Structures are given as structure tokens and as C-alpha cells.
């Protein structure tokens, strides 16, 4: 038997009564807009931009417009581009790197053309990769990912608490860092499932995405106030997030609300246990699995 001591703070969203013609207008606007752009993680966008820079450099040598050339590209031109990449970028030594570039290229193609690359074209390029791997002697081995044993974890925590001389901006962070190490060990979670690991880079490089990629969400100016919103009972004073969400709302990190402390009865005594809900798993935007 488990006794839960933490009290849930539920916050219900507002009920909105729309005007009779609202949804019909919304459907018309969706039809007018057409293709809905996919949403990529920030680190994925960095990878796309890296491939886009290679593509624009290739098009510059051929005196072609990158976007127009991409929309009208054929499988033969795609194959030639990858051969050019291997000729120009000698640091590409692994077959997995080429496969990652190819995956990013297909995403860029979909964003610009509003459709996926033809399955037959994709299959032909994949077969061509097998020839490139032989010709350029690309390494097909997989990198080993070592696992942390309980003894390794003990050494890391000992260094953290006893030997580390670094000063934290807030000493509470020292406690939280150790807690995150334990979470990672006990749940087998990747670091990005526990803390926000997305990179923020500021540079002058041209983005690979067209102008309509960052369009604001559809809004017919029918706000909750103008359409007669009815607010349900709410037991918290927190304000709901705005249209884009605050930094607090979009930070993909584990929080105190994802942790439940339980008192589990074992024999004639109670033992404290902790239940951790991992919300931000890989591909959680496509297939959320808390």
C-alpha cells in the first residue's frame, strides 16, 4: 500500500464558447494555408542548417538558385550532390554521418516543397550510398556507448561531494546535480530527458527554412473574451501561458511537479519511495510517452 503525501495542484484550461461560424471560418483558413510545417527541435534545426550550407555552396558552384534547384531536383542530381560532399568534406569518414546528412536533406526538401521525397528516389539514393561507402572507404562500425556501473556512479558522486572545488552560482545546484545523476542512473534516462540540453546559437548563417516556416499559429482574432469564455473552477493563482508560452512553460526539464514522494509499508514500518515521471523523452513531440 502506498500513501501519497503530495497534493496535486490541478489547473483546468478555460472553456471557450465560439460563435456559430467560427469553425467554418477556421476550416477555410486551414484550406487556404495548405501545408502545415513540421516542428523540429532546436538541435535538429542546427543539423539542417549545416546541410543547407553545403547545399548552397554546391549550388553556388553550379550557378543555381538553391531553393529553385531543390524544388526541381532529380535523383541523379541528388546522387551527384552527395558525391560532391564526400569530395569536398574529407572529414566525413563514417557512413552514419552521410546517413544523418541524408535524413536532414529529406526534411529540408519536405519543408520547401511541402511533400515528402518520392519513395523510389529515396530508395535509389540509398542504394547509391552503398557504392559510395565502398568507393570512399567509409567506416561502417558503430561507436561504442559505455555504460555506468554502480561503482562508477559512486566514484562520480564521491568526487562531486568531496573532491570537487568548483563554486556553483547557487549551492542548491550542487544538490540538484547529484539528484539528477541519481535520476539518470535509476531511470536509465538520457540527459536531455532530465534537463533542457537544446543549444542556442547566434550567428549570421542563413537558415535553411523558408519564410513561412516560422508563421504564427492560426488565429482568427476570436479571443476568449470576445467569444464569451467560461472559466471553470481553478485552485491555483498561476496565470495561464500566453500564445507563445513563457520560458518557464517551454523549458524541457524535469520539475518538482513530476516527482511524487510515497510512503510504502514494508512489514511493520514505512519506507519512503520516490516516483519520477519522465515527460521529455526522445521524439516526445511526435509520440509522447510520459
C-alpha positions as CSV (number, residue, x, y, z in Angstrom):
1,X,0.0,0.0,0.0
2,X,1.3,3.4,-0.9
3,X,0.3,6.7,0.7
4,X,0.8,9.8,-1.4
5,X,1.6,12.9,0.6
6,X,1.9,15.3,-2.3
7,X,-1.2,17.3,-3.1
8,X,-1.9,17.8,-6.8
9,X,-2.5,21.3,-8.0
10,X,-4.7,21.0,-10.9
11,X,-5.3,23.8,-13.3
12,X,-8.0,23.5,-15.8
13,X,-8.0,25.4,-19.0
14,X,-10.8,27.8,-19.8
15,X,-13.9,26.7,-21.7
16,X,-14.5,28.8,-24.8
17,X,-17.9,29.1,-26.5
18,X,-17.3,30.1,-30.1
19,X,-19.7,31.8,-32.4
20,X,-21.6,29.5,-34.9
21,X,-19.4,30.5,-37.9
22,X,-16.1,30.3,-36.1
23,X,-15.2,26.7,-37.0
24,X,-16.3,27.1,-40.6
25,X,-14.0,30.1,-41.0
26,X,-11.2,28.2,-39.3
27,X,-11.6,25.3,-41.7
28,X,-11.5,27.8,-44.7
29,X,-8.3,29.4,-43.3
30,X,-6.7,26.0,-42.9
31,X,-7.6,25.1,-46.5
32,X,-6.1,28.5,-47.7
33,X,-2.9,27.9,-45.7
34,X,-2.4,24.4,-47.0
35,X,0.7,22.6,-45.9
36,X,1.4,22.7,-42.1
37,X,5.1,22.9,-41.5
38,X,6.7,20.3,-39.2
39,X,8.2,21.3,-35.8
40,X,11.8,20.4,-35.2
41,X,13.9,20.5,-32.1
42,X,16.4,23.3,-32.0
43,X,19.4,20.9,-32.2
44,X,17.8,19.3,-35.2
45,X,17.5,22.7,-36.8
46,X,21.2,23.2,-36.3
47,X,21.9,20.0,-38.2
48,X,19.5,21.0,-41.0
49,X,21.3,24.4,-41.4
50,X,24.7,22.6,-41.6
51,X,23.4,20.5,-44.6
52,X,21.8,23.6,-46.1
53,X,25.1,25.4,-46.1
54,X,26.7,22.6,-48.0
55,X,23.8,22.6,-50.4
56,X,24.0,26.4,-51.0
57,X,27.8,26.1,-51.6
58,X,27.2,23.3,-54.1
59,X,24.5,25.4,-55.9
60,X,26.8,28.4,-56.0
61,X,29.4,26.4,-57.9
62,X,26.8,25.4,-60.4
63,X,25.4,28.9,-60.5
64,X,21.9,27.7,-59.5
65,X,19.4,29.1,-57.0
66,X,19.3,26.8,-54.0
67,X,15.5,26.8,-53.4
68,X,14.5,26.6,-57.1
69,X,17.1,23.8,-57.7
70,X,15.8,21.9,-54.7
71,X,12.2,22.0,-55.8
72,X,13.1,20.6,-59.3
73,X,15.8,18.2,-58.2
74,X,16.1,14.7,-59.6
75,X,17.6,11.5,-58.1
76,X,20.6,11.8,-60.4
77,X,21.3,15.4,-59.1
78,X,20.9,14.2,-55.5
79,X,23.4,11.4,-56.0
80,X,25.8,13.9,-57.6
81,X,25.5,16.2,-54.7
82,X,26.5,13.5,-52.2
83,X,29.5,12.6,-54.2
84,X,30.5,16.3,-54.2
85,X,30.1,16.4,-50.4
86,X,32.4,13.4,-50.0
87,X,34.9,15.1,-52.4
88,X,34.9,18.4,-50.6
89,X,34.4,17.5,-46.9
90,X,37.2,15.0,-46.2
91,X,36.2,14.9,-42.5
92,X,33.2,12.8,-43.4
93,X,34.7,9.3,-42.7
94,X,31.7,7.4,-41.3
95,X,28.7,6.0,-43.2
96,X,26.5,7.1,-40.3
97,X,27.4,10.7,-40.9
98,X,26.3,10.5,-44.5
99,X,23.1,8.9,-43.4
100,X,22.4,11.7,-40.9
101,X,23.1,14.3,-43.7
102,X,20.7,12.4,-46.0
103,X,17.9,12.4,-43.3
104,X,18.4,16.1,-42.8
105,X,18.3,16.7,-46.6
106,X,14.9,14.9,-46.9
107,X,13.5,17.1,-44.1
108,X,14.7,20.2,-45.8
109,X,13.1,19.0,-49.1
110,X,9.8,18.5,-47.4
111,X,9.8,21.9,-45.8
112,X,10.5,23.6,-49.1
113,X,8.4,21.5,-51.4
114,X,5.5,20.7,-49.0
115,X,5.8,17.0,-49.8
116,X,8.0,14.1,-49.0
117,X,10.7,12.9,-51.3
118,X,9.5,10.2,-53.7
119,X,9.9,6.7,-52.2
120,X,11.6,5.4,-55.4
121,X,14.0,8.3,-55.4
122,X,14.9,7.7,-51.8
123,X,15.4,4.0,-52.4
124,X,17.7,4.7,-55.4
125,X,19.8,7.1,-53.4
126,X,20.1,4.6,-50.5
127,X,21.5,2.1,-53.0
128,X,23.9,4.6,-54.3
129,X,25.2,5.2,-50.8
130,X,26.3,1.6,-50.7
131,X,28.6,2.3,-53.7
132,X,29.9,5.5,-52.1
133,X,30.7,3.7,-48.9
134,X,32.9,1.3,-50.8
135,X,34.5,3.9,-53.1
136,X,35.4,6.3,-50.2
137,X,36.0,3.5,-47.7
138,X,33.6,4.9,-45.2
139,X,33.7,3.4,-41.7
140,X,30.5,1.4,-41.1
141,X,31.3,0.5,-37.5
142,X,29.1,1.8,-34.7
143,X,30.6,3.8,-31.8
144,X,30.6,2.0,-28.5
145,X,28.5,3.6,-25.8
146,X,29.9,2.6,-22.4
147,X,27.6,2.0,-19.5
148,X,28.0,3.4,-16.0
149,X,28.3,0.8,-13.2
150,X,27.2,1.3,-9.6
151,X,30.9,1.6,-8.7
152,X,31.4,4.3,-11.4
153,X,28.4,6.2,-10.0
154,X,29.9,6.0,-6.5
155,X,33.2,7.5,-7.7
156,X,31.4,10.3,-9.6
157,X,29.3,11.2,-6.5
158,X,32.4,11.0,-4.2
159,X,34.3,13.4,-6.4
160,X,31.2,15.7,-6.6
161,X,30.7,15.9,-2.9
162,X,34.3,15.5,-1.5
163,X,36.9,16.5,-4.1
164,X,35.2,19.0,-6.5
165,X,36.4,22.6,-5.8
166,X,34.2,24.3,-8.4
167,X,31.9,27.0,-7.0
168,X,28.2,27.0,-8.1
169,X,26.3,30.2,-8.6
170,X,23.8,28.8,-6.2
171,X,24.8,26.0,-3.9
172,X,21.4,24.4,-4.2
173,X,22.6,23.5,-7.7
174,X,25.2,21.2,-6.2
175,X,22.4,19.2,-4.5
176,X,20.3,19.2,-7.6
177,X,23.1,18.0,-9.8
178,X,23.7,15.0,-7.6
179,X,20.0,14.3,-7.7
180,X,20.0,14.4,-11.5
181,X,22.8,11.9,-11.5
182,X,20.8,9.5,-9.4
183,X,17.7,10.1,-11.6
184,X,19.7,9.2,-14.7
185,X,21.1,6.1,-13.0
186,X,17.8,4.8,-11.6
187,X,15.6,5.5,-14.7
188,X,18.2,5.0,-17.4
189,X,17.2,8.3,-18.9
190,X,19.3,10.4,-21.3
191,X,20.4,13.8,-20.0
192,X,18.1,15.6,-22.4
193,X,15.1,13.7,-20.7
194,X,16.0,15.4,-17.4
195,X,17.3,18.8,-18.3
196,X,16.9,21.1,-21.3
197,X,20.0,20.4,-23.5
198,X,19.0,22.4,-26.5
199,X,21.7,24.7,-27.8
200,X,21.1,28.4,-28.5
201,X,23.5,29.7,-31.2
202,X,23.6,33.1,-32.6
203,X,25.3,33.5,-36.0
204,X,24.8,35.2,-39.3
205,X,24.4,31.9,-41.2
206,X,21.3,31.7,-43.4
207,X,18.6,29.5,-42.2
208,X,17.5,26.6,-44.3
209,X,13.8,27.2,-43.7
210,X,11.6,29.3,-45.9
211,X,9.8,32.5,-44.8
212,X,6.5,30.6,-44.0
213,X,8.2,28.2,-41.6
214,X,8.0,30.4,-38.6
215,X,4.5,31.7,-39.2
216,X,2.4,32.3,-36.1
217,X,-0.3,29.8,-35.3
218,X,-3.6,30.3,-37.0
219,X,-5.6,33.0,-35.2
220,X,-9.0,34.4,-36.3
221,X,-8.9,37.1,-33.7
222,X,-11.6,35.3,-31.8
223,X,-10.3,35.6,-28.3
224,X,-11.8,34.1,-25.2
225,X,-13.1,37.4,-24.1
226,X,-14.8,38.3,-27.3
227,X,-16.4,34.9,-27.7
228,X,-17.7,34.6,-24.1
229,X,-15.2,32.4,-22.3
230,X,-16.4,30.5,-19.3
231,X,-13.7,29.8,-16.7
232,X,-14.0,26.6,-14.7
233,X,-13.0,26.3,-11.0
234,X,-9.3,26.7,-10.6
235,X,-7.4,26.1,-7.4
236,X,-4.1,27.9,-8.4
237,X,-3.2,31.5,-8.8
238,X,-0.8,30.8,-11.6
239,X,-1.5,32.6,-14.9
240,X,-2.0,30.5,-18.0
241,X,0.8,30.8,-20.5
242,X,0.5,33.3,-23.4
243,X,0.2,32.4,-27.1
244,X,3.9,31.6,-27.3
245,X,4.4,30.4,-23.8
246,X,6.9,31.8,-21.3
247,X,10.4,30.4,-20.8
248,X,9.0,28.6,-17.8
249,X,6.4,26.9,-19.9
250,X,8.7,25.8,-22.7
251,X,11.7,24.7,-20.7
252,X,12.1,20.9,-21.3
253,X,13.4,19.9,-17.9
254,X,12.1,17.7,-15.0
255,X,10.4,19.7,-12.3
256,X,9.2,19.2,-8.8
257,X,5.7,18.6,-10.0
258,X,7.0,15.5,-11.9
259,X,8.1,13.9,-8.6
260,X,5.9,12.1,-6.0
261,X,7.1,11.1,-2.6
262,X,5.4,7.9,-1.4
263,X,5.3,6.1,2.0
264,X,5.4,2.4,1.2
265,X,4.6,0.0,4.1
266,X,7.1,-2.8,4.3
267,X,6.3,-5.2,7.1
268,X,5.6,-3.1,10.3
269,X,7.3,0.0,9.1
270,X,7.0,2.6,6.3
271,X,9.8,3.3,3.8
272,X,10.0,6.4,1.7
273,X,10.0,6.0,-2.1
274,X,10.0,8.3,-5.0
275,X,8.0,8.2,-8.2
276,X,9.5,10.1,-11.1
277,X,7.6,10.9,-14.2
278,X,9.8,11.4,-17.3
279,X,8.0,13.7,-19.6
280,X,10.5,14.8,-22.2
281,X,11.7,11.7,-23.9
282,X,13.1,11.4,-27.4
283,X,10.6,12.3,-30.1
284,X,8.2,13.2,-27.4
285,X,6.6,15.9,-29.7
286,X,5.6,13.1,-32.1
287,X,5.0,10.2,-29.7
288,X,4.7,11.5,-26.1
289,X,5.2,8.7,-23.6
290,X,5.3,10.0,-20.1
